Amino acid sequence: MKQRSAGLLPYRWREAVPEFLLVHPGGPFWAKRDQGAWSIPKGLYADDEAPLDAAKREFAEETGFSVAGEFIALGEFRQPSGKSITAWAVESDCDPDAAKSNTFTIEWPPKSGRMAEFPEVDRAAWFASSEAFHKILRGQKPIIEAALARISRRPGA
C-alpha cells in the first residue's frame, strides 16, 4: 500500500514577491544538509482522515502554529520514494523562530543500544520562490510550481 502524506505550503507577500514557509527535518541524518533538504510541513494520514485535516494537524505538530484561511488545493504529487503528497497553499504569516516541533525517538548512534530524542523539524524559514527551489527536496519542487501558478497577487501589489 502506498504511503500518503498531506501538507500545507504557507505563503506570504513581501514587496509583491511570494515567500514560502519551509521546514528543515530534525535528527542526525539531516543535521549537515541544507540545499535540497527542506520540505513543506506534512505527514502521513490514514484512510479514515480527510487529507486537509491531516495537513492542518501535521502543520501544527511540526511548527506549533495553527493556520486558517483559504486553502488552495495544489494537487497530489508523487515523490521519488513512491509516496504521494496532497498539498494546499494558504496565505499566512508566522515567526519561524518561534516554531516548536514534536519529537521522535531513534537509536543513536546506530547499533549503540541508546535511544535519543530529536525534533521532527529543527527549524523553519521563509524563502522567496527562487531560493525555495534550491532549498526544497527535489520531489517537492512541483508543489512550489503549482503554488506559483495558483496564488493571486496581493491586492494593490
LUMLUMGU-643242 format. One record per residue: residue number from 1; residue in one letter; x, y, z of N, C-alpha, C in turn. Coordinates in nm, 4 decimals, padded with zeros to 6 digits. Example, Ala and Ser with C-alpha at 12.3 -4.5 7.8 and 13.67 -1.06 7.14 Angstrom:
2
- 1:a:01.3190:-00.5690:00.7800:01.2300:-00.4500:00.7800:01.3200:-00.3300:00.7800
- 2:s:01.2850:-00.2250:00.7080:01.3670:-00.1060:00.7140:01.2900:00.0030:00.7870
This chain:
157
- 1:m:00.0845:-00.1180:00.0000:00.0000:00.0000:00.0000:00.0891:00.1245:00.0000
- 2:k:00.0623:00.2160:-00.0906:00.1470:00.3350:-00.0973:00.1198:00.4274:00.0200
- 3:q:00.2247:00.4929:00.0644:00.2113:00.5890:00.1735:00.1593:00.7206:00.1172
- 4:r:00.0682:00.7807:00.1922:00.0101:00.9087:00.1523:00.0351:01.0112:00.2615
- 5:s:00.0821:01.1262:00.2192:00.1033:01.2381:00.3103:00.0171:01.3545:00.2657
- 6:a:-00.0071:01.4444:00.3586:-00.0781:01.5684:00.3282:-00.0015:01.6821:00.3935
- 7:g:00.0056:01.7953:00.3243:00.0828:01.9062:00.3787:00.0341:02.0413:00.3317
- 8:l:00.0820:02.1421:00.4028:00.0487:02.2808:00.3718:00.1736:02.3556:00.3279
- 9:l:00.1545:02.4450:00.2325:00.2603:02.5354:00.1886:00.2130:02.6780:00.2160
- 10:p:00.2424:02.7295:00.3356:00.2056:02.8688:00.3642:00.2872:02.9639:00.2766
- 11:y:00.2223:03.0732:00.2372:00.2923:03.1764:00.1614:00.2514:03.3124:00.2161
- 12:r:00.3395:03.4081:00.1932:00.3117:03.5473:00.2273:00.3726:03.6325:00.1170
- 13:w:00.3337:03.7578:00.1120:00.3848:03.8503:00.0106:00.4817:03.9477:00.0746
- 14:r:00.5960:03.9649:00.0109:00.6949:04.0648:00.0505:00.7314:04.1434:-00.0752
- 15:e:00.6867:04.2711:-00.0782:00.7125:04.3579:-00.1939:00.6709:04.2901:-00.3238
- 16:a:00.5486:04.2391:-00.3272:00.4865:04.1755:-00.4441:00.5545:04.0449:-00.4863
- 17:v:00.6385:03.9903:-00.4005:00.7052:03.8633:-00.4283:00.6590:03.7609:-00.3247
- 18:p:00.6122:03.6435:-00.3694:00.5697:03.5443:-00.2705:00.6889:03.4785:-00.2020
- 19:e:00.6729:03.4562:-00.0723:00.7684:03.3778:00.0055:00.6945:03.2556:00.0585
- 20:f:00.7671:03.1444:00.0713:00.7094:03.0193:00.1170:00.7761:02.9757:00.2464
- 21:l:00.6943:02.9226:00.3377:00.7461:02.8695:00.4634:00.7826:02.7228:00.4435
- 22:l:00.9094:02.6919:00.4630:00.9580:02.5548:00.4551:01.0159:02.5147:00.5897
- 23:v:01.0218:02.3842:00.6134:01.0776:02.3319:00.7383:01.1959:02.2408:00.7063
- 24:h:01.2906:02.2383:00.7988:01.4090:02.1545:00.7853:01.3930:02.0351:00.8786
- 25:p:01.4098:01.9126:00.8275:01.3904:01.7951:00.9130:01.4962:01.7864:01.0221
- 26:g:01.4506:01.7460:01.1396:01.5416:01.7298:01.2517:01.6081:01.5928:01.2495
- 27:g:01.6937:01.5725:01.3439:01.7622:01.4438:01.3566:01.8994:01.4446:01.2936
- 28:p:01.9783:01.3457:01.3277:02.1185:01.3427:01.2847:02.1385:01.3234:01.1348
- 29:f:02.0475:01.2557:01.0667:02.0651:01.2319:00.9233:02.0656:01.3624:00.8446
- 30:w:01.9844:01.4589:00.8847:01.9683:01.5838:00.8111:02.0504:01.6989:00.8676
- 31:a:02.1201:01.6776:00.9777:02.1856:01.7857:01.0512:02.2786:01.8716:00.9651
- 32:k:02.3527:01.8121:00.8740:02.4504:01.8881:00.7958:02.4044:01.9122:00.6524
- 33:r:02.2776:01.8852:00.6242:02.2248:01.9049:00.4890:02.1388:02.0302:00.4860
- 34:d:02.1514:02.1057:00.3775:02.0722:02.2272:00.3644:02.0067:02.2330:00.2263
- 35:q:02.0851:02.2566:00.1221:02.0290:02.2625:-00.0124:01.9621:02.1288:-00.0443
- 36:g:01.8381:02.1343:-00.0912:01.7673:02.0134:-00.1280:01.7215:01.9286:-00.0114
- 37:a:01.7170:01.9858:00.1088:01.6778:01.9090:00.2274:01.5482:01.9586:00.2911
- 38:w:01.5041:02.0781:00.2593:01.3866:02.1377:00.3231:01.2589:02.0789:00.2629
- 39:s:01.1481:02.0991:00.3330:01.0220:02.0368:00.2948:00.9051:02.1283:00.3283
- 40:i:00.7881:02.0959:00.2728:00.6677:02.1576:00.3241:00.6326:02.0826:00.4522
- 41:p:00.5670:02.1466:00.5491:00.5205:02.0725:00.6671:00.4141:01.9715:00.6233
- 42:k:00.4369:01.8448:00.6499:00.3487:01.7391:00.6004:00.3637:01.6144:00.6848
- 43:g:00.2734:01.5204:00.6632:00.2838:01.3935:00.7327:00.1822:01.2937:00.6823
- 44:l:00.1989:01.1705:00.7252:00.1128:01.0607:00.6828:-00.0277:01.0756:00.7394
- 45:y:-00.1232:01.0186:00.6670:-00.2603:01.0139:00.7176:-00.3227:00.8794:00.6835
- 46:a:-00.4215:00.8425:00.7626:-00.4908:00.7144:00.7464:-00.6126:00.7304:00.6554
- 47:d:-00.6684:00.6169:00.6128:-00.7843:00.6183:00.5240:-00.9037:00.6909:00.5831
- 48:d:-00.9162:00.6893:00.7152:-01.0330:00.7499:00.7787:-01.0129:00.8977:00.8137
- 49:e:-00.9038:00.9591:00.7700:-00.8773:01.1004:00.7980:-00.8794:01.1789:00.6675
- 50:a:-00.9502:01.2910:00.6674:-00.9534:01.3774:00.5495:-00.8145:01.4369:00.5281
- 51:p:-00.7642:01.4364:00.4047:-00.6290:01.4873:00.3804:-00.6055:01.6304:00.4289
- 52:l:-00.7011:01.7212:00.4103:-00.6807:01.8587:00.4561:-00.6743:01.8644:00.6082
- 53:d:-00.7555:01.7852:00.6770:-00.7476:01.7794:00.8231:-00.6100:01.7295:00.8666
- 54:a:-00.5587:01.6292:00.7960:-00.4253:01.5762:00.8274:-00.3184:01.6822:00.8027
- 55:a:-00.3314:01.7567:00.6940:-00.2335:01.8616:00.6628:-00.2302:01.9672:00.7727
- 56:k:-00.3474:02.0077:00.8204:-00.3536:02.1068:00.9288:-00.2939:02.0502:01.0574
- 57:r:-00.3250:01.9234:01.0877:-00.2710:01.8585:01.2080:-00.1194:01.8506:01.2005
- 58:e:-00.0673:01.8054:01.0876:00.0780:01.7932:01.0719:00.1471:01.9287:01.0798
- 59:f:00.0853:02.0313:01.0220:00.1432:02.1654:01.0302:00.1569:02.2074:01.1760
- 60:a:00.0515:02.1851:01.2540:00.0548:02.2208:01.3961:00.1600:02.1391:01.4709
- 61:e:00.1695:02.0090:01.4417:00.2675:01.9243:01.5100:00.4105:01.9642:01.4768
- 62:e:00.4352:02.0020:01.3524:00.5722:02.0298:01.3086:00.6170:02.1732:01.3342
- 63:t:00.5219:02.2654:01.3514:00.5601:02.4058:01.3708:00.5112:02.4645:01.5033
- 64:g:00.4079:02.4053:01.5606:00.3473:02.4620:01.6807:00.2460:02.5708:01.6496
- 65:f:00.2217:02.5983:01.5218:00.1277:02.7023:01.4799:00.0007:02.6392:01.4230
- 66:s:-00.1094:02.7110:01.4371:-00.2302:02.6729:01.3634:-00.2448:02.7738:01.2503
- 67:v:-00.3124:02.7332:01.1471:-00.3271:02.8203:01.0315:-00.4719:02.8134:00.9839
- 68:a:-00.5235:02.9278:00.9426:-00.6592:02.9363:00.8901:-00.6554:03.0236:00.7662
- 69:g:-00.7584:03.0148:00.6871:-00.7655:03.0958:00.5670:-00.8222:03.0161:00.4530
- 70:e:-00.8025:03.0645:00.3327:-00.8476:02.9944:00.2127:-00.7396:02.8930:00.1731
- 71:f:-00.7737:02.7657:00.1793:-00.6794:02.6604:00.1437:-00.6954:02.6310:-00.0054
- 72:i:-00.5894:02.6519:-00.0794:-00.5909:02.6359:-00.2249:-00.5325:02.4992:-00.2585
- 73:a:-00.6162:02.4113:-00.3123:-00.5715:02.2759:-00.3479:-00.4676:02.2842:-00.4597
- 74:l:-00.3530:02.2221:-00.4362:-00.2447:02.2226:-00.5349:-00.2359:02.0912:-00.6101
- 75:g:-00.2911:01.9843:-00.5527:-00.2907:01.8555:-00.6204:-00.2170:01.7500:-00.5406
- 76:e:-00.1974:01.6365:-00.6067:-00.1256:01.5232:-00.5486:00.0055:01.5078:-00.6247
- 77:f:00.1138:01.4899:-00.5506:00.2472:01.4881:-00.6099:00.3190:01.3598:-00.5704
- 78:r:00.3532:01.2799:-00.6697:00.4254:01.1550:-00.6453:00.5728:01.1865:-00.6203
- 79:q:00.6267:01.1275:-00.5152:00.7651:01.1507:-00.4760:00.8553:01.0401:-00.5308
- 80:p:00.9857:01.0654:-00.5417:01.0778:00.9624:-00.5892:01.0697:00.8325:-00.5077
- 81:s:01.0308:00.8418:-00.3810:01.0191:00.7244:-00.2940:00.8948:00.6420:-00.3245
- 82:g:00.8025:00.6971:-00.4039:00.6762:00.6326:-00.4308:00.5629:00.6869:-00.3469
- 83:k:00.5956:00.7576:-00.2396:00.4944:00.8212:-00.1550:00.4271:00.9320:-00.2357
- 84:s:00.3028:00.9644:-00.2023:00.2382:01.0793:-00.2654:00.2051:01.1822:-00.1578
- 85:i:00.2129:01.3093:-00.1976:00.1808:01.4201:-00.1084:00.0658:01.4983:-00.1707
- 86:t:-00.0419:01.5149:-00.0954:-00.1504:01.6028:-00.1342:-00.1247:01.7346:-00.0621
- 87:a:-00.1226:01.8441:-00.1383:-00.0784:01.9718:-00.0807:-00.1781:02.0836:-00.1067
- 88:w:-00.1778:02.1785:-00.0135:-00.2567:02.3003:-00.0224:-00.1659:02.4186:00.0060
- 89:a:-00.1920:02.5295:-00.0603:-00.1276:02.6563:-00.0275:-00.2262:02.7356:00.0569
- 90:v:-00.1740:02.8175:00.1466:-00.2582:02.9043:00.2280:-00.1782:03.0300:00.2609
- 91:e:-00.2409:03.1457:00.2406:-00.1734:03.2709:00.2761:-00.1763:03.2855:00.4272
- 92:s:-00.0593:03.3033:00.4844:-00.0463:03.3086:00.6296:00.0855:03.3767:00.6627
- 93:d:00.1051:03.4054:00.7895:00.2329:03.4606:00.8332:00.2594:03.4125:00.9750
- 94:c:00.3832:03.3901:01.0054:00.4239:03.3492:01.1393:00.5722:03.3799:01.1542
- 95:d:00.6188:03.3746:01.2768:00.7600:03.3955:01.3064:00.8270:03.2583:01.3106
- 96:p:00.9056:03.2229:01.2107:00.9656:03.0895:01.2093:01.0588:03.0631:01.3272
- 97:d:01.1124:03.1685:01.3872:01.1988:03.1498:01.5036:01.1206:03.0990:01.6248
- 98:a:00.9888:03.1157:01.6216:00.9036:03.0703:01.7321:00.8475:02.9301:01.7083
- 99:a:00.8838:02.8669:01.5974:00.8328:02.7322:01.5664:00.8808:02.6325:01.6710
- 100:k:00.7931:02.5417:01.7062:00.8250:02.4371:01.8036:00.7652:02.3065:01.7534
- 101:s:00.8489:02.2080:01.7324:00.8088:02.0805:01.6735:00.7903:01.9713:01.7779
- 102:n:00.7105:01.8723:01.7393:00.7049:01.7498:01.8184:00.8379:01.6761:01.8012
- 103:t:00.8563:01.5653:01.8712:00.9839:01.4928:01.8671:00.9627:01.3475:01.8280
- 104:f:01.0729:01.2812:01.7942:01.0725:01.1377:01.7679:01.1938:01.0770:01.8366
- 105:t:01.1880:00.9482:01.8600:01.2966:00.8785:01.9283:01.3527:00.7703:01.8361
- 106:i:01.4867:00.7658:01.8257:01.5540:00.6614:01.7485:01.6773:00.6134:01.8246
- 107:e:01.7268:00.5002:01.7843:01.8522:00.4514:01.8403:01.9647:00.5346:01.7779
- 108:w:02.0423:00.6019:01.8647:02.1510:00.6869:01.8138:02.2640:00.6895:01.9140
- 109:p:02.3839:00.6685:01.8684:02.4235:00.6271:01.7348:02.3700:00.4868:01.7016
- 110:p:02.3633:00.4563:01.5713:02.3113:00.3259:01.5299:02.3854:00.2105:01.5999
- 111:k:02.3105:00.1100:01.6369:02.3614:-00.0128:01.6996:02.4291:00.0116:01.8344
- 112:s:02.3984:00.1277:01.8958:02.4595:00.1605:02.0251:02.3744:00.1116:02.1417
- 113:g:02.2471:00.0849:02.1136:02.1559:00.0475:02.2206:02.1020:00.1672:02.2972
- 114:r:02.1467:00.2877:02.2620:02.0991:00.4091:02.3301:01.9913:00.4760:02.2452
- 115:m:01.8869:00.5216:02.3109:01.7787:00.5910:02.2421:01.7981:00.7411:02.2629
- 116:a:01.7745:00.8167:02.1559:01.7876:00.9625:02.1623:01.6630:01.0261:02.1027
- 117:e:01.6268:01.1408:02.1563:01.5085:01.2127:02.1104:01.5528:01.3337:02.0287
- 118:f:01.4846:01.3559:01.9158:01.5151:01.4665:01.8255:01.3858:01.5353:01.7838
- 119:p:01.3914:01.6650:01.7516:01.2718:01.7305:01.6981:01.2452:01.6797:01.5563
- 120:e:01.1179:01.6647:01.5232:01.0836:01.6229:01.3872:01.1267:01.7296:01.2864
- 121:v:01.1161:01.8569:01.3286:01.1592:01.9713:01.2483:01.2524:02.0533:01.3364
- 122:d:01.3732:02.0830:01.2878:01.4653:02.1590:01.3731:01.4647:02.3088:01.3454
- 123:r:01.4057:02.3499:01.2326:01.3902:02.4930:01.2067:01.2942:02.5152:01.0901
- 124:a:01.2434:02.6373:01.0840:01.1545:02.6796:00.9767:01.2057:02.8137:00.9263
- 125:a:01.1747:02.8451:00.8016:01.2189:02.9728:00.7453:01.1338:03.0083:00.6239
- 126:w:01.1258:03.1382:00.5995:01.0601:03.1902:00.4792:01.1643:03.2040:00.3690
- 127:f:01.1265:03.1625:00.2476:01.2155:03.1734:00.1324:01.1383:03.2289:00.0136
- 128:a:01.2000:03.3231:-00.0583:01.1444:03.3658:-00.1864:01.1421:03.2437:-00.2778
- 129:s:01.0529:03.2424:-00.3754:01.0346:03.1215:-00.4566:01.1634:03.0738:-00.5219
- 130:s:01.2468:03.1642:-00.5695:01.3708:03.1216:-00.6348:01.4626:03.0479:-00.5378
- 131:e:01.4711:03.0958:-00.4139:01.5541:03.0281:-00.3146:01.4875:02.8993:-00.2666
- 132:a:01.3554:02.9017:-00.2560:01.2823:02.7819:-00.2120:01.3086:02.6647:-00.3063
- 133:f:01.3217:02.6916:-00.4371:01.3507:02.5853:-00.5338:01.4844:02.5177:-00.5045
- 134:h:01.5805:02.5918:-00.4505:01.7105:02.5335:-00.4169:01.7076:02.4613:-00.2826
- 135:k:01.6244:02.5077:-00.1917:01.6200:02.4511:-00.0568:01.5350:02.3247:-00.0479
- 136:i:01.4247:02.3181:-00.1238:01.3271:02.2105:-00.1071:01.3765:02.0792:-00.1691
- 137:l:01.3274:01.9702:-00.1132:01.3566:01.8380:-00.1689:01.3159:01.8334:-00.3159
- 138:r:01.3931:01.7649:-00.3961:01.3704:01.7588:-00.5412:01.2267:01.7200:-00.5761
- 139:g:01.1728:01.6210:-00.5095:01.0385:01.5729:-00.5407:00.9274:01.6701:-00.5050
- 140:q:00.9591:01.7712:-00.4237:00.8574:01.8680:-00.3831:00.8619:01.9982:-00.4638
- 141:k:00.9578:02.0117:-00.5546:00.9640:02.1324:-00.6382:00.8339:02.1565:-00.7149
- 142:p:00.7678:02.0511:-00.7669:00.6406:02.0758:-00.8364:00.5320:02.1356:-00.7473
- 143:i:00.5413:02.1186:-00.6166:00.4441:02.1788:-00.5259:00.4592:02.3315:-00.5298
- 144:i:00.5831:02.3791:-00.5285:00.6063:02.5237:-00.5374:00.5604:02.5758:-00.6732
- 145:e:00.5901:02.5022:-00.7803:00.5463:02.5435:-00.9138:00.3939:02.5554:-00.9194
- 146:a:00.3238:02.4580:-00.8612:00.1776:02.4613:-00.8604:00.1270:02.5807:-00.7798
- 147:a:00.1918:02.6088:-00.6681:00.1507:02.7234:-00.5866:00.1691:02.8536:-00.6636
- 148:l:00.2821:02.8681:-00.7296:00.3068:02.9906:-00.8065:00.2029:03.0087:-00.9165
- 149:a:00.1547:02.9001:-00.9733:00.0528:02.9080:-01.0780:-00.0851:02.9396:-01.0219
- 150:r:-00.1084:02.9134:-00.8941:-00.2433:02.9254:-00.8370:-00.2654:03.0457:-00.7477
- 151:i:-00.1604:03.0966:-00.6823:-00.1824:03.2053:-00.5860:-00.2034:03.3372:-00.6581
- 152:s:-00.2804:03.4211:-00.5959:-00.3110:03.5524:-00.6532:-00.2210:03.6578:-00.5915
- 153:r:-00.1931:03.7564:-00.6687:-00.1162:03.8680:-00.6140:-00.1982:03.9390:-00.5085
- 154:r:-00.1302:03.9866:-00.4091:-00.1972:04.0620:-00.3027:-00.2604:04.1876:-00.3634
- 155:p:-00.3828:04.2223:-00.3238:-00.4456:04.3441:-00.3754:-00.3546:04.4659:-00.3572
- 156:g:-00.3451:04.5462:-00.4613:-00.2639:04.6658:-00.4563:-00.1173:04.6426:-00.4840
- 157:a:-00.0791:04.5159:-00.5045:00.0623:04.4853:-00.5296:00.0929:04.4908:-00.6766
